Amino acid sequence: MPFGFLRRKGGDAATADQAAADSPGHGRSGPARGVAFTALTEDWRLSGRMEIAGRLSDALNKREAISIADVDWGPPDSDSLEPAPGLKSVDPYDLILVTAGDESLPPLTDAERAALKVHKVPYDVALEVPPFRVIGTVYLHPGSEPDRLMERSTEMFVPVVEATARLGEQVVTDPEIDVILVNRFYLRGVQQVDKRTGEAPQKLPGQPLGGTSWQDRS
């Protein structure tokens, strides 16, 4: 396999290094378990198991190398992958997109269930993470706009639900996977869109009849 194949190119994630030391560990402790995952870099698709305790997003947001096993790899737009037995760990900085199934979520405590009830606002967006484009829904706290995703944050990966990722015209994520974790350090553009078309909503002619319309929010 190529030496340093996951090495970051240029300065794509260089600004992340300054924030890494301040990153809190959000993951709830517990025994490590193997979680099936698929990850995309600029040049590669990786599929295997991550050895993590707690949530996959929390493990990635710790910005520490994660042990991986049973890894297959190939081009990002290929479904035909080959074994890569030499890959034993992965640096989250190198991953642009990560997906996993429901088994990546451990059982919730009562406190965690209560925390999930905090009101958030859904936004349908297109995220430009070259060479990929992700279309789906992000949930943000009231008062936050999707453009804020471009700002530096302690959370390296943002979940996008009911999401698909494309490389050019080709869908490169499993349609059965509902959530894509997007590495914000590769994020180059955010646009509110109509998820049915992937394009910005078209404003209708005429004037609203009163109240707050979707045009006022867009």
N, C-alpha and C positions, 0 to 999 in steps of 0.2 A: 504494500500500500504506500502511497506517496508520503514522504516525510513532512510532518507539519501540515497535513491536508486541512485541518480545522483552524489553522492559524489565521487570526484576523488580518484582513487586508487593509493597508493604509490606516486611516484614522477613523474608520466607521464607528468603533466603539471606544476610542481613546478617551473621550470625555467621561465615560463611565468609570474609569479608574479612580477619578478624584472622589466620586461618591461612594465607592465600594466600601471604604473603611467605616462609613457611617451607617451602612445598611443594617437594620435590625433583623433578627431571626424571628420570622412570624410563625414558623411551623410549630404545631403542637407536637411535643415529644411522644415517642412511642417506639415500638419495635419496627425495625426496617423491614420492608416487604418489596417484592418485585412488582413494578407497575409497568404494563405494556405502554409503549410510547412510539410515536413517529415524530421525527424532527427534520426540519429543512434548513439547510444552509444555502449560500449562494450557488454552490456547486454540487451538493450532495443531499441525498435522502437517507436518513438513518432510521432503522426500525429495530426495536429490541425491548429490553426491560431496564428500567431505572430502579436502583435500590434506594428507596426513600422511606422516611418516617413522616406521617402527616400528609398534607396536601402537596400535589405536584407543583402548583404555583408557588407555594411557600418555599419548597426546596429550591426551585429555580431562583427565587428572589433573594436567597441567601448569598448568591453569587460565589458559591464554592463548587469545586469539582464534584461531580456526582458519579458514583460507580454505575457502570452499565454492563449488561451481559446479553448473550445470545443475539448479537447485533448483526443485522444484514445492512448492506448499503448499495447505492447505485446513484445514477443521475437523478436530480430532483423531479424530473417529469417521467420517471420510469417506474413501472410496477414490477419489473423483473430485477430483484435485488440478489446480491451475492453475499455469502457469509464473510464477516470481517472479525475473525476470532481475536485479532490483536488489539481491538478497541476495548479497553477496560474502564475508561472514565471519559467524561465529557465536561467541558467548561461551558456553563450557560451563556457566557458572552458570545460564544461562537454560533449559537442557535438563533435563527431568525424567527421561525415558527415552531411551535410544539403542540401536538395533540395527544390526547389520551382518553380512554373510556371512563365510564362511571366508576370503575374500580379505583381510580386515582383519588377518590374522595373517601376518607375514613369516616366511621360513624361520628355524628355530631353530638356534642354535649348540649345540655339545655341552654347554657350561656351562648353557645355558638348559634343555635337555632334562633334565639332572641336577636342576636346581632344581625342575622340575615333579614330580619323584618324591618331594618332601618330603611326608610323610604329613599329610593334612588330614581333618577329620571332616565328612561331609555332613549338612546339616539341611534338611528340607523346611519351607518357611516361606511365610507370606503377608506381604507388605510393603505398608503403607498409605502411598502417596505421592500425596495428593489432587491431582486427582480420580481417580487411578488406583489399582488394586489389582493387585499382581504376585504370582503364585504360582509357585514353583519351588524349586530347590535351591541353597543357598549352601555353599561349602566354607571351613571355618575351621580355624585351628591348634588342636591339642588344648588344652583348658583355656579356650577362648573360647566364649562362649554367644552365640546370635543377638541377644540384647538389646544386646550390645556394638556392634552396627551403629549404634545410636542415638548413640553417643559420637563426639566430634570426632576426626577422623583426617586424616592427610596424604593418604589416598586418598579422593578426592571421589566416585568412582563405584565401586560394587561389582557384580561380575558375578553374575547369577542364571541358572543353566543349566536346561535343559528347562523353560523358563519361558513363561508367557503373561501378558499384561496386559489388564485389563478396565476399561472405563469404564461403570459401572453393570453391566448384564448383557451388554454387547457386548464381544467380544474385539477389541482394537485393534492387535494385533501379528500379524505374518505367522507362521502356524503352521509354516512351513518354517525359520524362524529359531530357533536353539536357545538363544542367549544374549541376555539383556537387561541392559544396563548401567544401573544405577539410581543417580541422584544422591542421595547420603546427606543432603544439606542440605535436601531436601524430604521426607525420611523422617519419618513421624509415628507409626508403629506397626509392631511386629514380633511375629508370632505363629507358633509351631510348629504345623503343620497336616498333615493327611493330604492329599497332592496330588490324590488321586482325587476328594475332595469339596470341598477348599478350606477345610475346617473343622477345628477342633481334634480330635485323636483321642479317641474315646470309650473310657474305661477299661472293661475287661471285668470282670464279676462274679467273685468268688472271689479266692483268694490265689495268688501265683506259687509254682511248685514248687521254686524255688531259683535262685541266681545273680542276675544283673542283667537285668531285663526292660526292655522299652521304657517301661513305666510309671515305672520308677525314673529313666529318662533324661529324661522329659518334664516 
